[in-house]
Amino acid sequence: MENKGKGGQPLKFKKGELTELFNAYKERNLTKNSEGKDTPLSISGFAAFAGTNRMTLLNYRGRKEYMKEIENIKAQCEGDSVDRMLSGRSNPVSQIFNLKNNYGWKDKSELDATVEGNLGVSIKYVVDNNVKNTSFNGDSNDNTPMEPETFNESETLSDTGMAPQGEEDNHGTL
């Protein structure tokens, strides 16, 4: 008898049945053929063997009673892929593609950058509606402000284009 889903179509597999089916699938695939080769394990291949499709099989993962069973099957397929890649039994490029697209693997790039020279920073800020400029030199051991740039005491936000659009600067009144 088939299991009932929540208000929908009955479930195709009983708890534990997926593991039994996977063991039969694994035995079939890992038995060497007449050419002395075996077949890689995959979720798609197992789904076809079980008479369903990949998405239906992976949707079982969302059900508490099947979660560990599906995760175990998926882990065995992933492990087979890694073993094949590292042992040279399979094309590494195809296995890397499989691991990235089906198991969440990612390439990791590291960047080691060294910056030399003075990286001065100029900051424009507003105090009492007047724009002021300050610069810092790029020496990481010295955060002392450099001499502030001269600025026009009457320079305001609207003069510099820093005022919000559609609002005129009211020269210090709120």
N, CA and C atoms as a LAMMPS dump frame, in Angstrom:
ITEM: TIMESTEP
0
ITEM: NUMBER OF ATOMS
522
ITEM: BOX BOUNDS ff ff ff
-5.0000000000000000e+02 5.0000000000000000e+02
-5.0000000000000000e+02 5.0000000000000000e+02
-5.0000000000000000e+02 5.0000000000000000e+02
ITEM: ATOMS id mol type element x y z
1 1 1 N 0.846 -1.187 0
2 1 2 C 0 0 0
3 1 3 C 0.885 1.242 0
4 2 1 N 0.498 2.246 -0.755
5 2 2 C 1.31 3.462 -0.863
6 2 3 C 1.02 4.413 0.294
7 3 1 N 2.043 5.188 0.666
8 3 2 C 1.873 6.202 1.701
9 3 3 C 1.051 7.348 1.166
10 4 1 N 0.318 7.999 2.048
11 4 2 C -0.469 9.168 1.645
12 4 3 C 0.334 10.43 1.902
13 5 1 N 0.345 11.338 0.923
14 5 2 C 0.958 12.644 1.095
15 5 3 C -0.043 13.572 1.752
16 6 1 N 0.364 14.745 2.127
17 6 2 C -0.513 15.718 2.761
18 6 3 C -1.479 16.284 1.732
19 7 1 N -2.672 15.739 1.673
20 7 2 C -3.704 16.274 0.793
21 7 3 C -3.395 16.159 -0.682
22 8 1 N -2.492 15.332 -1.067
23 8 2 C -2.108 15.235 -2.465
24 8 3 C -2.005 13.796 -2.913
25 9 1 N -1.222 13.593 -3.901
26 9 2 C -1.002 12.27 -4.469
27 9 3 C -0.3 11.373 -3.451
28 10 1 N -0.654 10.086 -3.431
29 10 2 C 0.045 9.183 -2.511
30 10 3 C 1.536 9.145 -2.824
31 11 1 N 2.344 8.967 -1.788
32 11 2 C 3.79 8.863 -1.982
33 11 3 C 4.13 7.541 -2.647
34 12 1 N 5.121 7.586 -3.503
35 12 2 C 5.507 6.4 -4.268
36 12 3 C 6.321 5.412 -3.428
37 13 1 N 7.11 5.919 -2.485
38 13 2 C 8.028 5.071 -1.74
39 13 3 C 7.693 5.067 -0.254
40 14 1 N 7.868 3.915 0.359
41 14 2 C 7.721 3.787 1.804
42 14 3 C 9.065 4.105 2.446
43 15 1 N 9.014 4.451 3.718
44 15 2 C 10.25 4.732 4.445
45 15 3 C 11.136 3.48 4.429
46 16 1 N 12.416 3.662 4.099
47 16 2 C 13.375 2.564 4.031
48 16 3 C 13.456 1.935 2.647
49 17 1 N 12.412 2.103 1.845
50 17 2 C 12.403 1.519 0.506
51 17 3 C 13.442 2.174 -0.4
52 18 1 N 13.66 3.476 -0.237
53 18 2 C 14.653 4.173 -1.061
54 18 3 C 16.057 3.633 -0.806
55 19 1 N 16.358 3.337 0.442
56 19 2 C 17.677 2.797 0.769
57 19 3 C 17.862 1.422 0.133
58 20 1 N 16.842 0.577 0.191
59 20 2 C 16.917 -0.746 -0.439
60 20 3 C 17.116 -0.613 -1.948
61 21 1 N 16.34 0.279 -2.566
62 21 2 C 16.475 0.503 -4.007
63 21 3 C 17.863 1.042 -4.356
64 22 1 N 18.377 1.972 -3.524
65 22 2 C 19.693 2.545 -3.788
66 22 3 C 20.782 1.475 -3.689
67 23 1 N 20.663 0.59 -2.724
68 23 2 C 21.658 -0.484 -2.59
69 23 3 C 21.668 -1.371 -3.832
70 24 1 N 20.484 -1.66 -4.387
71 24 2 C 20.41 -2.459 -5.626
72 24 3 C 21.005 -1.673 -6.794
73 25 1 N 20.709 -0.376 -6.857
74 25 2 C 21.254 0.506 -7.904
75 25 3 C 22.776 0.542 -7.816
76 26 1 N 23.281 0.705 -6.603
77 26 2 C 24.732 0.786 -6.377
78 26 3 C 25.414 -0.524 -6.78
79 27 1 N 24.825 -1.639 -6.409
80 27 2 C 25.412 -2.939 -6.764
81 27 3 C 25.459 -3.105 -8.282
82 28 1 N 24.377 -2.715 -8.959
83 28 2 C 24.34 -2.813 -10.42
84 28 3 C 25.4 -1.908 -11.054
85 29 1 N 25.502 -0.67 -10.594
86 29 2 C 26.417 0.296 -11.202
87 29 3 C 27.881 0.009 -10.911
88 30 1 N 28.173 -0.493 -9.753
89 30 2 C 29.567 -0.693 -9.38
90 30 3 C 30.106 -2.061 -9.787
91 31 1 N 29.24 -2.886 -10.392
92 31 2 C 29.695 -4.155 -10.962
93 31 3 C 30.293 -3.86 -12.327
94 32 1 N 31.498 -4.299 -12.541
95 32 2 C 32.188 -4.004 -13.799
96 32 3 C 31.506 -4.71 -14.969
97 33 1 N 31.384 -3.974 -16.063
98 33 2 C 30.782 -4.545 -17.272
99 33 3 C 31.82 -5.353 -18.051
100 34 1 N 31.465 -5.793 -19.23
101 34 2 C 32.366 -6.628 -20.035
102 34 3 C 33.641 -5.89 -20.431
103 35 1 N 33.59 -4.544 -20.41
104 35 2 C 34.781 -3.739 -20.734
105 35 3 C 35.631 -3.46 -19.496
106 36 1 N 35.206 -3.981 -18.361
107 36 2 C 35.958 -3.769 -17.123
108 36 3 C 35.699 -2.418 -16.483
109 37 1 N 34.602 -1.768 -16.86
110 37 2 C 34.278 -0.452 -16.299
111 37 3 C 32.979 -0.539 -15.51
112 38 1 N 32.869 0.344 -14.532
113 38 2 C 31.625 0.456 -13.795
114 38 3 C 30.953 1.792 -14.146
115 39 1 N 29.763 1.998 -13.638
116 39 2 C 28.99 3.197 -13.968
117 39 3 C 28.935 4.112 -12.747
118 40 1 N 29.17 5.4 -12.932
119 40 2 C 29.114 6.329 -11.799
120 40 3 C 27.73 6.362 -11.142
121 41 1 N 27.721 6.619 -9.849
122 41 2 C 26.47 6.801 -9.123
123 41 3 C 26.015 8.239 -9.301
124 42 1 N 24.716 8.424 -9.483
125 42 2 C 24.178 9.779 -9.578
126 42 3 C 22.739 9.793 -9.093
127 43 1 N 22.293 10.94 -8.651
128 43 2 C 20.904 11.092 -8.221
129 43 3 C 19.977 10.849 -9.409
130 44 1 N 20.324 11.408 -10.564
131 44 2 C 19.49 11.228 -11.763
132 44 3 C 19.429 9.753 -12.165
133 45 1 N 20.572 9.084 -12.134
134 45 2 C 20.617 7.667 -12.477
135 45 3 C 19.806 6.827 -11.504
136 46 1 N 19.913 7.143 -10.226
137 46 2 C 19.138 6.413 -9.22
138 46 3 C 17.648 6.673 -9.4
139 47 1 N 17.285 7.924 -9.674
140 47 2 C 15.87 8.258 -9.873
141 47 3 C 15.294 7.433 -11.021
142 48 1 N 16.022 7.339 -12.132
143 48 2 C 15.557 6.543 -13.276
144 48 3 C 15.446 5.068 -12.88
145 49 1 N 16.418 4.565 -12.139
146 49 2 C 16.408 3.177 -11.675
147 49 3 C 15.174 2.922 -10.798
148 50 1 N 14.811 3.92 -9.972
149 50 2 C 13.679 3.784 -9.049
150 50 3 C 12.334 4.072 -9.72
151 51 1 N 12.363 4.477 -10.991
152 51 2 C 11.121 4.728 -11.712
153 51 3 C 10.494 6.07 -11.417
154 52 1 N 11.326 7.055 -11.106
155 52 2 C 10.832 8.412 -10.847
156 52 3 C 11.787 9.384 -11.514
157 53 1 N 11.732 10.645 -11.134
158 53 2 C 12.674 11.625 -11.68
159 53 3 C 13.456 12.278 -10.55
160 54 1 N 14.489 12.973 -10.917
161 54 2 C 15.411 13.585 -9.955
162 54 3 C 14.701 14.542 -8.994
163 55 1 N 13.843 15.417 -9.524
164 55 2 C 13.179 16.414 -8.667
165 55 3 C 12.224 15.751 -7.673
166 56 1 N 11.494 14.754 -8.115
167 56 2 C 10.593 14.048 -7.192
168 56 3 C 11.399 13.42 -6.068
169 57 1 N 12.492 12.795 -6.441
170 57 2 C 13.353 12.159 -5.448
171 57 3 C 13.897 13.197 -4.46
172 58 1 N 14.374 14.322 -4.972
173 58 2 C 14.927 15.35 -4.086
174 58 3 C 13.835 16.026 -3.253
175 59 1 N 12.598 16.047 -3.736
176 59 2 C 11.497 16.608 -2.955
177 59 3 C 11.201 15.769 -1.709
178 60 1 N 11.534 14.499 -1.742
179 60 2 C 11.362 13.657 -0.561
180 60 3 C 12.225 14.155 0.597
181 61 1 N 13.288 14.85 0.269
182 61 2 C 14.187 15.4 1.293
183 61 3 C 13.453 16.351 2.223
184 62 1 N 12.404 17.002 1.723
185 62 2 C 11.63 17.945 2.535
186 62 3 C 10.713 17.268 3.545
187 63 1 N 10.595 15.962 3.474
188 63 2 C 9.765 15.223 4.424
189 63 3 C 10.669 14.651 5.513
190 64 1 N 10.327 14.954 6.738
191 64 2 C 11.164 14.577 7.88
192 64 3 C 11.519 13.088 7.874
193 65 1 N 10.549 12.231 7.56
194 65 2 C 10.788 10.79 7.633
195 65 3 C 11.72 10.28 6.535
196 66 1 N 11.95 11.077 5.487
197 66 2 C 12.828 10.666 4.383
198 66 3 C 14.144 11.453 4.328
199 67 1 N 14.245 12.51 5.107
200 67 2 C 15.378 13.422 4.998
201 67 3 C 16.73 12.71 5.129
202 68 1 N 16.91 11.93 6.182
203 68 2 C 18.211 11.256 6.388
204 68 3 C 18.491 10.247 5.287
205 69 1 N 17.459 9.572 4.845
206 69 2 C 17.615 8.567 3.797
207 69 3 C 18.099 9.217 2.492
208 70 1 N 17.465 10.309 2.102
209 70 2 C 17.845 11.011 0.866
210 70 3 C 19.234 11.634 1.013
211 71 1 N 19.51 12.241 2.156
212 71 2 C 20.831 12.85 2.374
213 71 3 C 21.936 11.791 2.326
214 72 1 N 21.675 10.608 2.839
215 72 2 C 22.652 9.522 2.793
216 72 3 C 22.895 9.077 1.349
217 73 1 N 21.832 8.942 0.58
218 73 2 C 21.955 8.562 -0.837
219 73 3 C 22.749 9.623 -1.589
220 74 1 N 22.403 10.881 -1.332
221 74 2 C 23.094 11.984 -1.998
222 74 3 C 24.587 11.998 -1.619
223 75 1 N 24.887 11.77 -0.347
224 75 2 C 26.283 11.75 0.114
225 75 3 C 27.065 10.614 -0.552
226 76 1 N 26.443 9.463 -0.753
227 76 2 C 27.126 8.352 -1.411
228 76 3 C 27.412 8.665 -2.881
229 77 1 N 26.464 9.342 -3.537
230 77 2 C 26.687 9.747 -4.939
231 77 3 C 27.811 10.773 -5.02
232 78 1 N 27.817 11.719 -4.09
233 78 2 C 28.87 12.737 -4.054
234 78 3 C 30.232 12.088 -3.806
235 79 1 N 30.292 11.168 -2.856
236 79 2 C 31.543 10.477 -2.548
237 79 3 C 32.055 9.685 -3.735
238 80 1 N 31.148 9.04 -4.461
239 80 2 C 31.54 8.295 -5.656
240 80 3 C 32.149 9.238 -6.69
241 81 1 N 31.538 10.415 -6.837
242 81 2 C 32.037 11.405 -7.798
243 81 3 C 33.453 11.861 -7.431
244 82 1 N 33.673 12.13 -6.154
245 82 2 C 34.997 12.562 -5.683
246 82 3 C 36.018 11.436 -5.889
247 83 1 N 35.646 10.212 -5.52
248 83 2 C 36.549 9.069 -5.685
249 83 3 C 36.951 8.889 -7.146
250 84 1 N 35.999 9.001 -8.048
251 84 2 C 36.283 8.831 -9.479
252 84 3 C 37.219 9.932 -9.986
253 85 1 N 36.965 11.154 -9.512
254 85 2 C 37.792 12.278 -9.953
255 85 3 C 39.235 12.097 -9.469
256 86 1 N 39.395 11.769 -8.197
257 86 2 C 40.739 11.68 -7.623
258 86 3 C 41.506 10.445 -8.084
259 87 1 N 40.791 9.382 -8.406
260 87 2 C 41.466 8.147 -8.822
261 87 3 C 41.744 8.115 -10.319
262 88 1 N 41.167 9.061 -11.069
263 88 2 C 41.371 9.085 -12.508
264 88 3 C 40.467 8.125 -13.258
265 89 1 N 39.461 7.554 -12.572
266 89 2 C 38.527 6.637 -13.242
267 89 3 C 37.509 7.38 -14.091
268 90 1 N 37.473 8.685 -13.94
269 90 2 C 36.501 9.482 -14.685
270 90 3 C 37.138 10.825 -15.035
271 91 1 N 36.582 11.468 -16.035
272 91 2 C 37.082 12.778 -16.449
273 91 3 C 36.91 13.783 -15.303
274 92 1 N 37.997 14.357 -14.798
275 92 2 C 37.887 15.301 -13.682
276 92 3 C 37.002 16.504 -13.984
277 93 1 N 37.018 16.972 -15.219
278 93 2 C 36.205 18.147 -15.563
279 93 3 C 34.719 17.832 -15.385
280 94 1 N 34.295 16.656 -15.843
281 94 2 C 32.88 16.298 -15.696
282 94 3 C 32.513 16.104 -14.23
283 95 1 N 33.427 15.579 -13.44
284 95 2 C 33.142 15.383 -12.019
285 95 3 C 33.101 16.72 -11.278
286 96 1 N 33.982 17.65 -11.65
287 96 2 C 33.951 18.982 -11.04
288 96 3 C 32.635 19.672 -11.382
289 97 1 N 32.207 19.562 -12.629
290 97 2 C 30.921 20.127 -13.046
291 97 3 C 29.791 19.531 -12.2
292 98 1 N 29.799 18.22 -12.042
293 98 2 C 28.786 17.529 -11.25
294 98 3 C 28.8 18.019 -9.799
295 99 1 N 29.969 18.111 -9.191
296 99 2 C 30.081 18.528 -7.797
297 99 3 C 29.621 19.971 -7.59
298 100 1 N 29.932 20.842 -8.532
299 100 2 C 29.508 22.245 -8.418
300 100 3 C 27.999 22.386 -8.577
301 101 1 N 27.435 21.683 -9.545
302 101 2 C 26.032 21.873 -9.872
303 101 3 C 25.059 21.036 -9.044
304 102 1 N 25.531 19.956 -8.464
305 102 2 C 24.627 19.091 -7.711
306 102 3 C 24.914 19.012 -6.219
307 103 1 N 26.102 19.449 -5.809
308 103 2 C 26.473 19.281 -4.412
309 103 3 C 26.985 20.559 -3.753
310 104 1 N 26.85 21.685 -4.436
311 104 2 C 27.197 22.974 -3.828
312 104 3 C 28.677 23.287 -3.726
313 105 1 N 29.518 22.542 -4.418
314 105 2 C 30.953 22.852 -4.393
315 105 3 C 31.184 24.16 -5.124
316 106 1 N 32.224 24.893 -4.706
317 106 2 C 32.566 26.174 -5.33
318 106 3 C 34.074 26.263 -5.514
319 107 1 N 34.463 27.008 -6.556
320 107 2 C 35.877 27.332 -6.71
321 107 3 C 36.202 28.408 -5.695
322 108 1 N 37.377 28.344 -5.141
323 108 2 C 37.796 29.361 -4.186
324 108 3 C 39.028 30.048 -4.749
325 109 1 N 38.948 31.343 -4.864
326 109 2 C 40.084 32.125 -5.33
327 109 3 C 40.567 32.999 -4.181
328 110 1 N 41.85 33.066 -4.031
329 110 2 C 42.423 33.93 -3.008
330 110 3 C 43.233 35.016 -3.692
331 111 1 N 43.161 36.199 -3.158
332 111 2 C 43.889 37.323 -3.709
333 111 3 C 44.756 37.907 -2.604
334 112 1 N 46.033 37.98 -2.862
335 112 2 C 46.963 38.58 -1.922
336 112 3 C 47.487 39.837 -2.588
337 113 1 N 47.038 40.984 -2.128
338 113 2 C 47.421 42.247 -2.757
339 113 3 C 48.278 43.061 -1.8
340 114 1 N 49.328 43.587 -2.318
341 114 2 C 50.188 44.485 -1.556
342 114 3 C 50.144 45.838 -2.238
343 115 1 N 49.827 46.848 -1.455
344 115 2 C 49.739 48.192 -1.998
345 115 3 C 50.908 48.998 -1.444
346 116 1 N 51.593 49.639 -2.331
347 116 2 C 52.72 50.456 -1.907
348 116 3 C 52.456 51.907 -2.269
349 117 1 N 53.048 52.78 -1.511
350 117 2 C 52.903 54.205 -1.796
351 117 3 C 51.918 54.857 -0.846
352 118 1 N 51.736 56.133 -1.02
353 118 2 C 50.87 56.927 -0.176
354 118 3 C 49.453 56.901 -0.744
355 119 1 N 48.537 56.404 0.046
356 119 2 C 47.14 56.364 -0.37
357 119 3 C 46.372 57.421 0.426
358 120 1 N 46.486 58.626 0.013
359 120 2 C 45.796 59.708 0.705
360 120 3 C 44.299 59.632 0.478
361 121 1 N 43.55 60.067 1.483
362 121 2 C 42.097 60.083 1.406
363 121 3 C 41.628 61.497 1.68
364 122 1 N 40.728 61.966 0.866
365 122 2 C 40.139 63.276 1.079
366 122 3 C 38.672 63.079 1.409
367 123 1 N 38.232 63.67 2.518
368 123 2 C 36.847 63.521 2.969
369 123 3 C 36.177 64.888 2.96
370 124 1 N 35.026 64.922 2.341
371 124 2 C 34.221 66.136 2.33
372 124 3 C 33.057 65.884 3.276
373 125 1 N 32.868 66.758 4.252
374 125 2 C 31.791 66.564 5.21
375 125 3 C 31.121 67.889 5.501
376 126 1 N 29.986 67.815 6.184
377 126 2 C 29.178 69.01 6.432
378 126 3 C 29.092 69.244 7.936
379 127 1 N 29.375 70.46 8.354
380 127 2 C 29.22 70.883 9.738
381 127 3 C 28.438 72.186 9.702
382 128 1 N 27.355 72.22 10.432
383 128 2 C 26.502 73.419 10.467
384 128 3 C 26.186 73.906 9.061
385 129 1 N 25.866 72.969 8.19
386 129 2 C 25.464 73.257 6.819
387 129 3 C 26.579 73.864 5.972
388 130 1 N 27.821 73.814 6.454
389 130 2 C 28.969 74.253 5.672
390 130 3 C 29.803 73.043 5.291
391 131 1 N 30.298 73.027 4.088
392 131 2 C 31.094 71.916 3.591
393 131 3 C 32.542 72.112 4
394 132 1 N 33.15 71.05 4.552
395 132 2 C 34.551 71.108 4.953
396 132 3 C 35.273 69.919 4.325
397 133 1 N 36.553 70.08 4.093
398 133 2 C 37.38 69.021 3.511
399 133 3 C 38.517 68.692 4.461
400 134 1 N 38.823 67.413 4.608
401 134 2 C 39.968 66.974 5.387
402 134 3 C 40.634 65.846 4.616
403 135 1 N 41.95 65.803 4.667
404 135 2 C 42.679 64.734 3.999
405 135 3 C 43.519 63.989 5.01
406 136 1 N 43.686 62.683 4.79
407 136 2 C 44.553 61.855 5.62
408 136 3 C 45.606 61.27 4.704
409 137 1 N 46.82 61.171 5.235
410 137 2 C 47.839 60.557 4.39
411 137 3 C 47.673 59.042 4.444
412 138 1 N 48.354 58.357 3.553
413 138 2 C 48.17 56.918 3.428
414 138 3 C 49.066 56.092 4.315
415 139 1 N 49.844 56.683 5.201
416 139 2 C 50.724 55.919 6.076
417 139 3 C 49.884 55.245 7.15
418 140 1 N 49.868 53.925 7.182
419 140 2 C 49.013 53.204 8.126
420 140 3 C 49.428 53.432 9.577
421 141 1 N 50.635 53.888 9.811
422 141 2 C 51.093 54.14 11.171
423 141 3 C 50.788 55.562 11.621
424 142 1 N 50.314 56.392 10.72
425 142 2 C 50.074 57.795 11.053
426 142 3 C 48.719 58.219 10.513
427 143 1 N 47.739 58.296 11.389
428 143 2 C 46.405 58.72 10.981
429 143 3 C 46.164 60.185 11.3
430 144 1 N 47.241 60.939 11.367
431 144 2 C 47.123 62.354 11.64
432 144 3 C 46.575 63.066 10.415
433 145 1 N 45.543 63.898 10.605
434 145 2 C 45.016 64.61 9.441
435 145 3 C 46.081 65.512 8.841
436 146 1 N 46.1 65.56 7.528
437 146 2 C 46.965 66.501 6.84
438 146 3 C 46.304 67.87 6.957
439 147 1 N 46.98 68.859 6.518
440 147 2 C 46.409 70.197 6.579
441 147 3 C 45.096 70.219 5.814
442 148 1 N 44.024 70.685 6.451
443 148 2 C 42.744 70.745 5.733
444 148 3 C 42.853 71.664 4.526
445 149 1 N 42.147 71.28 3.485
446 149 2 C 42.086 72.148 2.321
447 149 3 C 41.341 73.413 2.718
448 150 1 N 41.679 74.474 2.078
449 150 2 C 40.936 75.698 2.352
450 150 3 C 39.58 75.585 1.692
451 151 1 N 38.607 76.147 2.335
452 151 2 C 37.271 76.121 1.755
453 151 3 C 36.617 77.467 2.012
454 152 1 N 35.689 77.736 1.195
455 152 2 C 34.951 78.981 1.298
456 152 3 C 33.942 78.827 2.425
457 153 1 N 34.023 79.689 3.425
458 153 2 C 33.123 79.603 4.573
459 153 3 C 31.662 79.667 4.159
460 154 1 N 31.388 80.293 3.055
461 154 2 C 29.994 80.42 2.641
462 154 3 C 29.563 79.27 1.717
463 155 1 N 30.506 78.332 1.414
464 155 2 C 30.151 77.216 0.559
465 155 3 C 29.17 76.322 1.314
466 156 1 N 28.07 75.999 0.705
467 156 2 C 27.032 75.195 1.361
468 156 3 C 26.734 73.968 0.522
469 157 1 N 25.809 73.161 0.993
470 157 2 C 25.473 71.924 0.306
471 157 3 C 25.036 72.151 -1.13
472 158 1 N 24.174 73.11 -1.349
473 158 2 C 23.675 73.317 -2.71
474 158 3 C 24.782 73.811 -3.625
475 159 1 N 25.789 74.507 -3.072
476 159 2 C 26.908 74.978 -3.884
477 159 3 C 27.758 73.82 -4.382
478 160 1 N 27.793 72.71 -3.628
479 160 2 C 28.65 71.584 -3.983
480 160 3 C 27.902 70.461 -4.681
481 161 1 N 26.603 70.594 -4.785
482 161 2 C 25.802 69.534 -5.39
483 161 3 C 25.509 68.407 -4.413
484 162 1 N 25.781 68.61 -3.116
485 162 2 C 25.551 67.564 -2.122
486 162 3 C 24.168 67.66 -1.49
487 163 1 N 23.398 68.687 -1.79
488 163 2 C 22.061 68.829 -1.221
489 163 3 C 21.147 67.791 -1.849
490 164 1 N 20.159 67.296 -1.095
491 164 2 C 19.21 66.346 -1.673
492 164 3 C 18.528 66.956 -2.886
493 165 1 N 18.248 66.117 -3.874
494 165 2 C 17.618 66.613 -5.096
495 165 3 C 16.251 67.194 -4.77
496 166 1 N 15.945 68.296 -5.421
497 166 2 C 14.642 68.929 -5.26
498 166 3 C 14.548 69.812 -4.039
499 167 1 N 15.61 69.898 -3.229
500 167 2 C 15.588 70.749 -2.055
501 167 3 C 16.689 71.781 -2.195
502 168 1 N 16.383 72.974 -1.915
503 168 2 C 17.383 74.04 -1.928
504 168 3 C 17.988 74.157 -0.563
505 169 1 N 19.247 74.484 -0.509
506 169 2 C 19.939 74.685 0.749
507 169 3 C 19.417 75.969 1.368
508 170 1 N 19.079 75.901 2.668
509 170 2 C 18.531 77.099 3.307
510 170 3 C 19.56 77.796 4.179
511 171 1 N 20.819 77.604 3.899
512 171 2 C 21.935 78.287 4.561
513 171 3 C 21.847 78.274 6.07
514 172 1 N 21.685 77.087 6.633
515 172 2 C 21.8 76.96 8.085
516 172 3 C 20.505 76.984 8.843
517 173 1 N 19.399 77.274 8.253
518 173 2 C 18.146 77.257 8.989
519 173 3 C 17.441 75.946 8.76
520 174 1 N 16.81 75.428 9.765
521 174 2 C 16.093 74.157 9.639
522 174 3 C 14.612 74.387 9.509
